[in-house]
Amino acid sequence: MRGEMEAAATLAHEVKNPLALIRANVDLLKAGANGEESKKCIELIYREIDRINNVVTGYVFSKENSEIIFIEDLICDVIDEYHVTDNKSVEFVIEAADEELCVRASYSKLCILFFNIYKNAVEAVEEKGVIITEIEGNNELVTVKVTDNGKGLDEDIADAVGQPFVSGKEDGMGLGIAICKRIAQEYGGDVRLENAKEGGCRAVVTLAACKK
């Protein structure tokens, strides 16, 4: 029974995210977006509809063909989706290695992973937030550190974050990071959350590096 509940809750969680994006973009179109902005909204709506279809058909938990993905390019694509998701003023800073780092994985699955990471970060910051992304790697692992300037993790649940139904949000189900961990582990990595020394929360994502 618990497994069925987790599966149903996971499906609801993953459908809710793209629906929120679709609604935000429809609101923009109704408000009179035109030209390039309108085109971008429509493209994003179609992309999020495809994401819902993938999730509903069990995509997150199925095996999928892998491809070579340049991680900085993917992260830029995910961050770009936040141009209409929130009224907050959020500055995204990317600090990447000179070398282009790549992984072999499903592009759509990694989008789900990092969308959840950035969604949590955006929700954690105040009206004027800063989210810093550090990308580094070696022959074995690509590491992405996403640090926000929010309040950080509640120490009472910090060690348990990542387990289903453990969340620091009042209305949270704790499934976002659990899904992230599952995807990262499929590609030889993991996800952990920690409080940054300078304040805020840091998500550390590791993935197996693409063998060159």
MARBA-3410 file (N, C-alpha, C, O; in Angstrom, 1 decimal):
212
0.8,-1.2,0.0,0.0,0.0,0.0,0.9,1.3,0.0,0.6,2.2,-0.7 ~ 1.9,1.3,0.8,2.8,2.4,0.9,3.4,2.7,-0.5,3.5,3.9,-0.9 ~ 3.9,1.6,-1.2,4.5,1.8,-2.5,3.5,2.4,-3.5,3.9,3.3,-4.3 ~ 2.2,2.0,-3.4,1.2,2.6,-4.3,1.0,4.1,-4.0,0.8,4.9,-4.9 ~ 1.0,4.4,-2.7,0.8,5.8,-2.3,1.9,6.6,-2.7,1.7,7.8,-3.2
3.2,6.1,-2.6,4.3,6.9,-3.0,4.3,7.1,-4.5,4.6,8.2,-5.0 ~ 3.9,6.1,-5.3,3.8,6.2,-6.8,2.8,7.2,-7.2,3.0,8.1,-8.0 ~ 1.6,7.2,-6.5,0.6,8.2,-6.8,1.0,9.6,-6.5,0.8,10.5,-7.2 ~ 1.6,9.7,-5.3,2.1,11.1,-4.9,3.2,11.6,-5.8,3.2,12.8,-6.1 ~ 4.1,10.7,-6.2,5.1,11.1,-7.1,4.6,11.6,-8.5,5.0,12.6,-9.0
3.6,10.9,-9.0,2.9,11.3,-10.2,2.3,12.7,-10.0,2.5,13.5,-10.9 ~ 1.6,12.9,-8.9,0.9,14.2,-8.7,2.0,15.3,-8.6,1.8,16.4,-9.1 ~ 3.1,15.0,-7.9,4.1,16.0,-7.7,4.7,16.4,-9.1,4.9,17.6,-9.4 ~ 5.0,15.4,-9.9,5.7,15.7,-11.2,4.8,16.3,-12.2,5.2,17.0,-13.1 ~ 3.5,16.1,-12.1,2.5,16.7,-13.0,2.3,18.2,-12.6,2.0,19.0,-13.4
2.3,18.4,-11.3,2.0,19.8,-10.8,3.0,20.8,-11.3,2.6,21.9,-11.6 ~ 4.3,20.5,-11.3,5.3,21.4,-11.8,5.1,21.9,-13.2,5.0,23.1,-13.4 ~ 5.0,21.1,-14.2,4.7,21.6,-15.5,3.4,22.3,-15.7,3.3,23.3,-16.5 ~ 2.4,21.9,-14.9,1.1,22.6,-15.0,1.2,24.0,-14.5,0.6,24.9,-15.0 ~ 2.0,24.2,-13.4,2.3,25.6,-12.9,2.9,26.4,-14.0,2.6,27.6,-14.2
3.9,25.9,-14.7,4.5,26.6,-15.8,3.6,26.9,-16.9,3.5,28.0,-17.5 ~ 2.7,26.0,-17.3,1.8,26.2,-18.4,0.8,27.3,-18.0,0.5,28.2,-18.8 ~ 0.3,27.2,-16.7,-0.6,28.3,-16.3,0.0,29.7,-16.3,-0.6,30.6,-16.8 ~ 1.3,29.8,-15.9,2.0,31.0,-15.9,2.1,31.6,-17.3,2.0,32.8,-17.5 ~ 2.4,30.7,-18.2,2.6,31.2,-19.6,1.3,31.6,-20.3,1.2,32.5,-21.0
0.2,30.8,-19.9,-1.1,31.2,-20.4,-1.5,32.6,-19.9,-2.1,33.4,-20.6 ~ -1.2,32.8,-18.6,-1.5,34.1,-18.0,-0.8,35.2,-18.8,-1.3,36.3,-19.0 ~ 0.5,34.9,-19.1,1.3,35.9,-19.9,0.6,36.2,-21.2,0.5,37.4,-21.6 ~ 0.2,35.2,-21.9,-0.4,35.3,-23.2,-1.7,36.1,-23.1,-2.0,37.0,-23.9 ~ -2.5,35.9,-22.1,-3.7,36.6,-21.8,-3.5,38.1,-21.5,-4.3,38.9,-21.8
-2.3,38.3,-20.9,-2.0,39.7,-20.5,-1.5,40.5,-21.7,-1.2,41.7,-21.6 ~ -1.3,39.8,-22.8,-0.9,40.6,-24.0,0.5,40.4,-24.5,1.0,41.2,-25.3 ~ 1.1,39.3,-24.1,2.5,39.0,-24.6,2.4,38.9,-26.1,1.5,38.3,-26.7 ~ 3.5,39.4,-26.8,3.5,39.3,-28.2,4.9,39.1,-28.7,5.9,39.2,-28.0 ~ 5.0,38.9,-30.0,6.3,38.8,-30.6,7.1,37.6,-30.1,6.6,36.5,-30.0
8.4,37.8,-29.8,9.3,36.8,-29.4,8.8,36.2,-28.0,9.0,35.0,-27.8 ~ 8.3,37.1,-27.2,7.9,36.6,-25.8,6.7,35.7,-26.0,6.7,34.6,-25.3 ~ 5.8,36.0,-26.9,4.6,35.1,-27.1,5.1,33.8,-27.7,4.6,32.7,-27.3 ~ 6.0,33.8,-28.6,6.5,32.6,-29.2,7.2,31.7,-28.2,7.1,30.5,-28.2 ~ 8.0,32.3,-27.3,8.7,31.6,-26.3,7.7,30.9,-25.3,7.9,29.8,-24.9
6.6,31.6,-25.0,5.6,31.1,-24.1,4.9,29.8,-24.7,4.7,28.8,-24.1 ~ 4.6,29.9,-26.0,4.0,28.8,-26.7,4.9,27.6,-26.8,4.5,26.5,-26.6 ~ 6.2,27.9,-27.1,7.1,26.8,-27.1,7.2,26.1,-25.8,7.3,24.8,-25.7 ~ 7.3,26.9,-24.7,7.4,26.3,-23.4,6.1,25.5,-23.0,6.2,24.4,-22.4 ~ 5.0,26.0,-23.4,3.7,25.2,-23.1,3.7,23.9,-23.8,3.4,22.9,-23.2
4.1,23.8,-25.1,4.2,22.5,-25.8,5.2,21.6,-25.1,5.0,20.4,-25.0 ~ 6.4,22.2,-24.7,7.4,21.4,-24.0,6.9,20.8,-22.7,7.2,19.6,-22.4 ~ 6.2,21.6,-21.9,5.7,21.1,-20.6,4.5,20.1,-20.8,4.4,19.2,-20.0 ~ 3.7,20.2,-21.9,2.7,19.2,-22.2,3.4,17.9,-22.5,2.9,16.8,-22.0 ~ 4.5,17.9,-23.2,5.3,16.7,-23.5,5.8,16.1,-22.2,5.8,14.9,-22.0
6.2,17.0,-21.3,6.8,16.5,-20.0,5.7,15.7,-19.2,5.9,14.7,-18.6 ~ 4.5,16.3,-19.2,3.4,15.7,-18.5,3.1,14.3,-19.1,2.9,13.3,-18.4 ~ 3.1,14.2,-20.4,2.9,13.0,-21.1,3.9,11.9,-20.7,3.6,10.8,-20.5 ~ 5.2,12.4,-20.7,6.2,11.4,-20.3,6.1,10.9,-18.9,6.2,9.7,-18.6 ~ 5.7,11.8,-17.9,5.5,11.4,-16.5,4.4,10.5,-16.4,4.5,9.4,-15.7
3.2,10.8,-17.0,2.0,10.0,-16.9,2.2,8.6,-17.4,1.7,7.6,-16.9 ~ 3.1,8.4,-18.4,3.3,7.1,-19.0,4.4,6.4,-18.3,5.0,5.4,-18.8 ~ 4.8,6.9,-17.1,5.8,6.2,-16.3,7.2,6.5,-16.7,8.2,5.7,-16.4 ~ 7.4,7.6,-17.4,8.7,7.9,-18.0,9.8,8.0,-16.9,10.9,7.5,-17.1 ~ 9.6,8.6,-15.8,10.6,8.9,-14.8,11.2,7.6,-14.3,12.4,7.5,-14.0
10.4,6.5,-14.2,10.9,5.3,-13.6,11.2,4.2,-14.7,11.5,3.1,-14.3 ~ 11.2,4.5,-16.0,11.5,3.6,-17.0,12.9,3.8,-17.5,13.5,4.9,-17.3 ~ 13.4,2.8,-18.2,14.7,2.9,-18.8,14.6,3.8,-20.1,13.6,3.6,-20.8 ~ 15.5,4.6,-20.3,15.5,5.5,-21.5,16.8,5.6,-22.1,17.9,5.5,-21.5 ~ 16.8,5.8,-23.5,18.0,5.9,-24.2,18.8,7.1,-23.7,18.3,8.2,-23.4
20.1,6.9,-23.5,21.0,8.0,-23.1,21.7,8.7,-24.2,21.8,8.1,-25.3 ~ 22.1,9.9,-24.0,22.8,10.7,-25.0,23.9,11.5,-24.3,23.8,11.7,-23.1 ~ 24.8,12.0,-25.0,25.9,12.9,-24.4,25.3,14.3,-24.2,24.7,14.9,-25.1 ~ 25.3,14.7,-23.0,24.7,16.0,-22.6,25.8,16.9,-22.0,26.5,16.5,-21.1 ~ 25.9,18.1,-22.5,26.8,19.1,-21.9,26.1,19.8,-20.8,25.1,20.5,-21.0
26.5,19.6,-19.6,25.7,19.9,-18.4,25.4,21.4,-18.3,24.3,21.7,-17.8 ~ 26.4,22.3,-18.7,26.1,23.7,-18.6,25.0,24.1,-19.5,24.2,25.0,-19.1 ~ 24.9,23.5,-20.7,23.9,23.9,-21.6,22.5,23.5,-21.1,21.6,24.2,-21.2 ~ 22.5,22.3,-20.5,21.2,21.8,-20.0,20.7,22.7,-18.8,19.6,23.0,-18.7 ~ 21.7,23.1,-17.9,21.3,23.9,-16.8,20.8,25.3,-17.3,19.9,25.8,-16.7
21.4,25.8,-18.3,20.9,27.1,-18.9,19.5,26.9,-19.4,18.7,27.9,-19.3 ~ 19.2,25.8,-20.0,17.9,25.6,-20.5,16.9,25.5,-19.4,15.8,26.1,-19.5 ~ 17.2,24.9,-18.3,16.3,24.8,-17.2,16.1,26.1,-16.5,15.0,26.5,-16.2 ~ 17.2,26.9,-16.3,17.1,28.2,-15.7,16.2,29.1,-16.5,15.5,29.9,-16.0 ~ 16.3,29.0,-17.8,15.6,29.8,-18.8,14.1,29.7,-18.5,13.3,30.6,-18.9
13.6,28.6,-18.0,12.2,28.4,-17.8,11.6,29.2,-16.7,10.4,29.4,-16.6 ~ 12.5,29.8,-15.9,12.1,30.5,-14.7,11.7,32.0,-15.1,11.5,32.8,-14.1 ~ 11.7,32.4,-16.3,11.4,33.8,-16.7,10.0,34.2,-16.3,9.7,35.4,-16.3 ~ 9.1,33.2,-16.1,7.7,33.5,-15.8,7.1,32.8,-14.6,5.9,32.8,-14.4 ~ 8.0,32.0,-13.9,7.4,31.2,-12.9,7.2,31.9,-11.5,6.5,31.3,-10.7
7.8,33.0,-11.3,7.7,33.6,-10.0,7.8,35.1,-10.1,8.5,35.6,-11.0 ~ 7.2,35.8,-9.2,7.3,37.3,-9.1,8.5,37.8,-8.4,8.8,39.0,-8.4 ~ 9.3,36.9,-7.9,10.5,37.3,-7.1,11.6,37.8,-8.1,11.6,37.4,-9.3 ~ 12.5,38.6,-7.6,13.6,39.0,-8.4,14.8,38.1,-8.0,15.3,38.2,-6.9 ~ 15.1,37.2,-8.9,16.1,36.2,-8.6,17.2,36.3,-9.6,17.0,36.3,-10.8
18.4,36.4,-9.1,19.6,36.5,-10.0,20.3,35.1,-10.0,20.6,34.5,-9.0 ~ 20.4,34.6,-11.2,21.1,33.3,-11.4,22.5,33.5,-11.8,22.8,34.2,-12.8 ~ 23.5,32.9,-11.1,24.9,33.1,-11.4,25.5,31.7,-11.7,25.3,30.7,-10.9 ~ 26.2,31.5,-12.8,26.8,30.2,-13.1,28.3,30.4,-13.1,28.8,31.2,-13.8 ~ 28.9,29.6,-12.3,30.4,29.5,-12.3,30.8,28.1,-12.8,30.7,27.1,-12.1
31.3,28.1,-14.0,31.6,26.8,-14.7,33.1,26.7,-15.0,33.8,27.6,-15.2 ~ 33.5,25.4,-15.0,34.9,25.1,-15.4,35.1,25.5,-16.8,34.2,25.5,-17.6 ~ 36.4,25.8,-17.2,36.7,26.2,-18.6,36.4,25.1,-19.5,35.9,25.3,-20.6 ~ 36.6,23.8,-19.1,36.4,22.7,-19.9,34.9,22.4,-19.9,34.2,22.4,-18.9 ~ 34.4,22.0,-21.1,33.0,21.7,-21.2,32.8,20.3,-20.6,33.3,19.3,-21.1
32.0,20.1,-19.6,31.8,18.9,-18.9,30.5,18.2,-19.4,29.5,18.9,-19.6 ~ 30.6,16.9,-19.6,29.4,16.2,-20.2,29.1,14.9,-19.4,30.0,14.4,-18.8 ~ 27.9,14.5,-19.5,27.5,13.2,-18.9,26.7,12.5,-20.0,26.3,13.0,-21.0 ~ 26.5,11.2,-19.8,25.7,10.4,-20.7,24.4,10.0,-19.9,24.5,9.2,-19.0 ~ 23.3,10.5,-20.3,22.0,10.3,-19.6,20.9,10.7,-20.5,21.0,11.1,-21.7
19.7,10.6,-19.9,18.5,11.1,-20.6,18.3,12.6,-20.4,18.3,13.0,-19.2 ~ 18.2,13.3,-21.5,18.1,14.8,-21.3,16.8,15.1,-20.5,16.9,16.0,-19.6 ~ 15.7,14.5,-20.8,14.5,14.8,-20.2,14.5,14.5,-18.7,14.0,15.3,-17.9 ~ 15.2,13.4,-18.3,15.3,13.0,-16.9,16.1,14.0,-16.1,15.8,14.4,-15.0 ~ 17.2,14.5,-16.7,18.1,15.4,-16.1,17.3,16.8,-16.0,17.6,17.5,-15.0
16.5,17.1,-16.9,15.7,18.3,-16.8,14.8,18.2,-15.6,14.6,19.2,-14.9 ~ 14.2,17.1,-15.4,13.3,16.9,-14.2,14.1,17.1,-13.0,13.7,17.7,-12.0 ~ 15.3,16.5,-12.9,16.2,16.5,-11.7,16.5,18.0,-11.4,16.2,18.5,-10.3 ~ 17.0,18.7,-12.4,17.5,20.1,-12.1,16.3,21.1,-12.0,16.4,22.1,-11.3 ~ 15.2,20.8,-12.6,14.0,21.6,-12.4,13.6,21.6,-11.0,13.3,22.6,-10.4
13.6,20.4,-10.4,13.2,20.3,-9.0,14.2,21.0,-8.1,13.8,21.7,-7.1 ~ 15.5,20.9,-8.4,16.5,21.6,-7.6,16.3,23.1,-7.6,16.4,23.7,-6.6 ~ 16.1,23.6,-8.8,16.0,25.1,-8.9,14.6,25.6,-8.4,14.5,26.7,-7.9 ~ 13.6,24.8,-8.5,12.3,25.1,-8.0,12.4,25.3,-6.4,11.9,26.2,-5.9 ~ 13.1,24.3,-5.8,13.3,24.5,-4.3,14.1,25.7,-4.0,13.8,26.4,-3.0
15.1,26.0,-4.8,16.0,27.2,-4.5,15.2,28.5,-4.7,15.3,29.4,-3.8 ~ 14.4,28.6,-5.7,13.6,29.8,-6.0,12.6,30.0,-4.8,12.4,31.1,-4.4 ~ 12.0,28.9,-4.4,11.0,29.0,-3.3,11.6,29.4,-2.0,11.0,29.9,-1.1 ~ 12.9,29.0,-1.8,13.6,29.3,-0.6,14.0,30.7,-0.4,14.2,31.2,0.7 ~ 14.3,31.4,-1.5,14.8,32.8,-1.4,13.7,33.8,-1.1,12.6,33.5,-1.4
14.1,35.0,-0.6,13.2,36.1,-0.4,13.0,36.8,-1.7,13.3,36.3,-2.8 ~ 12.4,38.0,-1.6,12.0,38.7,-2.8,13.2,39.0,-3.8,13.1,38.9,-5.0 ~ 14.4,39.3,-3.2,15.6,39.5,-4.0,16.6,38.3,-3.7,17.3,38.4,-2.7 ~ 16.5,37.3,-4.5,17.3,36.1,-4.2,18.5,36.0,-5.2,18.5,36.6,-6.2 ~ 19.5,35.3,-4.7,20.6,34.9,-5.5,20.8,33.4,-5.5,20.9,32.8,-4.4
20.9,32.8,-6.6,21.2,31.4,-6.7,22.4,31.2,-7.5,22.5,31.5,-8.7 ~ 23.4,30.6,-6.9,24.8,30.4,-7.5,24.9,28.9,-7.9,24.7,28.1,-7.0 ~ 25.3,28.7,-9.1,25.5,27.3,-9.6,27.0,27.2,-9.9,27.5,27.9,-10.8 ~ 27.6,26.2,-9.3,29.0,25.9,-9.6,29.1,24.5,-10.3,28.5,23.5,-9.8 ~ 29.8,24.5,-11.4,29.9,23.3,-12.2,31.4,22.9,-12.2,32.2,23.7,-12.7
31.7,21.7,-11.7,33.1,21.3,-11.8,33.1,19.8,-12.0,32.1,19.1,-11.9 ~ 34.3,19.2,-12.3,34.3,17.8,-12.6,35.7,17.3,-12.8,36.7,18.0,-12.9 ~ 35.8,15.9,-12.9,37.0,15.3,-13.3,36.7,14.1,-14.2,35.6,14.1,-14.8 ~ 37.6,13.1,-14.3,37.4,12.0,-15.2,36.3,11.1,-14.7,35.7,10.3,-15.5 ~ 36.0,11.2,-13.4,35.0,10.3,-12.8,33.6,10.9,-12.6,32.6,10.3,-13.0
33.6,12.1,-12.1,32.3,12.7,-11.7,32.2,14.1,-12.2,33.1,14.9,-12.3 ~ 30.9,14.5,-12.6,30.6,15.9,-12.8,29.8,16.3,-11.5,28.8,15.7,-11.2 ~ 30.2,17.4,-10.9,29.5,17.9,-9.7,28.9,19.3,-10.0,29.5,20.2,-10.5 ~ 27.6,19.4,-9.6,26.9,20.7,-9.7,26.4,21.1,-8.4,25.7,20.3,-7.7 ~ 26.8,22.3,-7.9,26.4,22.8,-6.6,25.5,24.0,-6.8,25.9,25.0,-7.4
24.3,23.9,-6.3,23.3,25.0,-6.4,23.1,25.6,-5.0,22.5,24.9,-4.2 ~ 23.5,26.8,-4.8,23.4,27.4,-3.5,22.5,28.6,-3.5,22.7,29.5,-4.4 ~ 21.5,28.7,-2.6,20.6,29.8,-2.6,20.9,30.7,-1.3,21.7,30.2,-0.5 ~ 20.4,31.8,-1.3,20.6,32.7,-0.1,19.4,32.8,0.8,19.0,33.8,1.4 ~ 18.6,31.7,0.9,17.5,31.6,1.7,17.8,31.3,3.2,19.0,31.6,3.6
16.9,30.7,3.9,17.1,30.5,5.3,17.8,29.2,5.7,18.3,29.0,6.8 ~ 18.0,28.4,4.7,18.7,27.1,4.9,17.8,26.0,5.4,16.6,26.2,5.6 ~ 18.3,24.8,5.7,17.6,23.7,6.1,17.3,23.7,7.6,18.1,24.2,8.4 ~ 16.1,23.2,7.9,15.8,23.0,9.4,16.7,21.8,9.9,16.6,20.7,9.3 ~ 17.5,22.1,10.9,18.4,21.1,11.3,17.7,19.8,11.8,18.3,18.7,11.9
16.5,20.0,12.3,15.7,18.8,12.8,15.5,17.8,11.7,15.3,16.6,12.0 ~ 15.4,18.2,10.5,15.1,17.2,9.4,16.2,17.1,8.3,16.1,16.4,7.4 ~ 17.3,17.8,8.6,18.4,17.9,7.6,18.8,16.5,7.1,19.0,16.3,5.9 ~ 19.1,15.6,8.1,19.6,14.3,7.8,18.6,13.4,7.0,19.0,12.5,6.3 ~ 17.3,13.8,7.1,16.3,12.9,6.5,15.8,13.4,5.2,15.0,12.8,4.5
16.2,14.6,4.8,15.8,15.2,3.6,16.2,14.3,2.4,17.4,13.9,2.4 ~ 15.3,14.0,1.5,15.6,13.1,0.4,14.8,11.8,0.5,14.7,11.1,-0.4 ~ 14.2,11.6,1.7,13.4,10.5,1.9,11.9,10.9,1.6,11.5,12.0,1.9 ~ 11.1,10.0,1.0,9.8,10.4,0.6,9.0,10.8,1.9,9.1,10.2,2.9 ~ 8.2,11.9,1.7,7.3,12.4,2.7,8.1,13.1,3.9,7.5,13.4,4.9
9.3,13.5,3.7,10.1,14.3,4.6,10.3,15.6,3.9,11.0,15.7,2.9 ~ 9.7,16.7,4.5,9.8,18.0,3.8,9.9,19.1,4.8,9.3,19.0,5.9 ~ 10.6,20.2,4.5,10.6,21.4,5.4,9.5,22.4,5.0,9.4,23.4,5.6 ~ 8.7,22.1,4.0,7.7,23.0,3.5,6.4,22.5,4.2,6.1,21.3,4.4 ~ 5.5,23.5,4.5,4.3,23.2,5.2,3.4,22.3,4.3,2.7,21.4,4.8
3.4,22.6,3.0,2.5,21.8,2.1,3.3,20.8,1.2,2.8,20.3,0.2 ~ 4.6,20.6,1.6,5.4,19.7,0.8,5.3,18.2,1.1,4.9,17.9,2.2 ~ 5.5,17.4,0.1,5.4,16.0,0.3,6.8,15.3,0.4,6.9,14.1,0.6 ~ 7.8,16.1,0.1,9.2,15.6,0.2,9.6,14.6,-0.9,10.5,13.9,-0.8 ~ 8.9,14.7,-2.0,9.1,13.8,-3.1,10.1,14.4,-4.2,10.7,13.6,-4.9
10.2,15.7,-4.2,11.1,16.3,-5.2,12.5,15.8,-5.1,13.1,15.4,-6.1 ~ 13.1,15.9,-4.0,14.5,15.5,-3.8,14.6,14.0,-3.9,15.6,13.5,-4.4 ~ 13.6,13.3,-3.4,13.6,11.8,-3.6,13.7,11.4,-5.0,14.4,10.5,-5.4 ~ 12.9,12.1,-5.9,12.9,11.8,-7.3,14.3,12.2,-7.9,14.9,11.5,-8.7 ~ 14.8,13.3,-7.4,16.2,13.8,-7.9,17.2,12.7,-7.6,18.0,12.4,-8.4
17.2,12.2,-6.4,18.2,11.2,-6.0,18.1,10.0,-6.8,19.1,9.4,-7.2 ~ 16.8,9.5,-7.1,16.6,8.3,-7.9,17.2,8.5,-9.3,17.8,7.6,-9.8 ~ 16.9,9.7,-9.9,17.5,9.9,-11.3,19.0,10.0,-11.2,19.6,9.3,-12.1 ~ 19.6,10.7,-10.3,21.0,10.8,-10.2,21.7,9.5,-10.0,22.7,9.2,-10.6 ~ 21.1,8.7,-9.1,21.7,7.3,-8.9,21.6,6.4,-10.1,22.5,5.6,-10.3
20.6,6.6,-10.9,20.5,5.9,-12.2,21.7,6.2,-13.1,22.1,5.3,-13.9 ~ 22.3,7.4,-12.9,23.4,7.8,-13.8,24.7,7.9,-13.0,25.5,8.7,-13.2 ~ 24.8,7.0,-12.0,26.1,6.9,-11.3,26.4,8.0,-10.3,27.6,8.2,-10.0 ~ 25.4,8.7,-9.8,25.7,9.8,-8.9,24.7,9.8,-7.7,24.3,8.8,-7.3 ~ 24.5,11.0,-7.2,23.6,11.1,-6.0,23.3,12.6,-5.9,23.8,13.5,-6.6
22.4,12.9,-4.9,22.0,14.3,-4.6,22.0,14.4,-3.1,21.4,13.5,-2.4 ~ 22.6,15.4,-2.6,22.5,15.7,-1.1,22.2,17.2,-0.9,22.6,18.0,-1.7 ~ 21.6,17.5,0.2,21.4,18.8,0.6,22.1,19.1,1.9,22.3,18.3,2.8 ~ 22.6,20.4,2.0,23.4,20.8,3.2,23.2,22.3,3.4,22.9,23.0,2.4 ~ 23.5,22.7,4.6,23.5,24.2,4.8,24.9,24.7,4.5,25.9,24.2,4.9
24.9,25.8,3.6,26.1,26.4,3.2,26.7,27.2,4.4,25.9,27.8,5.2 ~ 28.0,27.3,4.5,28.6,28.0,5.6,28.3,29.5,5.5,28.1,30.2,6.5 ~ 28.1,30.0,4.3,27.8,31.4,4.1,26.3,31.7,4.2,25.8,32.8,4.1 ~ 25.5,30.7,4.6,24.1,30.8,4.7,23.3,30.2,3.5,23.9,30.1,2.4 ~ 22.1,29.9,3.7,21.3,29.3,2.7,21.5,27.8,2.5,22.3,27.2,3.3
20.8,27.2,1.6,20.9,25.8,1.4,21.7,25.5,0.1,21.6,26.3,-0.9 ~ 22.4,24.4,0.1,23.2,24.0,-1.1,22.8,22.6,-1.5,22.8,21.7,-0.6 ~ 22.4,22.4,-2.7,22.1,21.1,-3.3,23.4,20.7,-4.1,23.8,21.4,-4.9 ~ 23.9,19.5,-3.8,25.1,19.0,-4.5,24.7,17.8,-5.3,24.2,16.7,-4.8 ~ 24.8,17.9,-6.6,24.4,16.9,-7.5,25.6,16.3,-8.2,26.4,17.0,-8.7
25.8,15.0,-8.1,26.9,14.3,-8.8,26.3,13.4,-9.8,25.3,12.7,-9.6 ~ 27.0,13.3,-11.0,26.7,12.4,-12.0,28.0,11.8,-12.6,29.0,12.5,-12.6 ~ 27.9,10.6,-13.1,29.1,10.0,-13.7,29.5,10.8,-14.9,28.7,11.1,-15.8 ~ 30.8,11.1,-15.0,31.3,11.9,-16.2,31.3,11.0,-17.4,31.4,9.8,-17.4 ~ 31.0,11.7,-18.5,31.1,11.0,-19.8,32.5,10.7,-20.2,33.4,11.5,-20.1
32.7,9.4,-20.5,34.1,9.0,-20.9,34.4,9.5,-22.2,33.7,9.2,-23.2 ~ 35.5,10.3,-22.3,35.9,10.8,-23.6,37.0,10.0,-24.3,37.5,10.3,-25.4
END
